[in-house]
Every structure is written in structure tokens, then in C-alpha cells.
């Protein structure tokens, strides 16, 4: 899983997976989502940028939590917002 170009991704030793397959912020406001991403800092699961509210990106910018993982079944990748780094694992 190490990515030599991104220290944020390199620091991840165990990928966090969603506790529930839903965007926790969309559930609160009664909205819908397209795909889900799990924050590797706090473990929260939020919607992707194809979703109307883009909660994963908003969360990353508001908290400075840099790395997300896809929470979609069959997808195994990480993305770092500050470094714009993408790696499959």
C-alpha cells in the first residue's frame, strides 16, 4: 500500500472501512448519495463528489483529514486530498 509520493497515504497501515453503508451527513439532512468514501483519520463515511452534497470533500477541507478510501464494494483505493495522490491497494 505505500505510496512514495504521499506521506499521508504511506502512513496508513490499516484501511478503515465503513461501519454502515450510508453517508452520515446525507442521512441527517434526508439527502441522497451516489458513492461513498471513508475518512482514514476518523472513520466517518460520507458521499463522493458525484453526489449532490460532496460531503467527503467538505469533511476533508473542514477537518484537514487528508486521506479517504472508497467505501464501495469491490473498490480498493485511497486518495489524498492535499497531494492529489491516488493508489490502489
HELIX and SHEET records of a PDB file:
HELIX    1   1 UNK A    7  UNK A   10  1                                   4    
HELIX    2   2 UNK A   24  UNK A   29  1                                   6    
HELIX    3   3 UNK A   55  UNK A   63  1                                   9    
SHEET    1   A 5 UNK A  45  UNK A  47  0                                        
SHEET    2   A 5 UNK A  36  UNK A  39 -1                                        
SHEET    3   A 5 UNK A  67  UNK A  70 -1                                        
SHEET    4   A 5 UNK A  77  UNK A  80 -1                                        
SHEET    5   A 5 UNK A  85  UNK A  88 -1                                        
END                                                                             
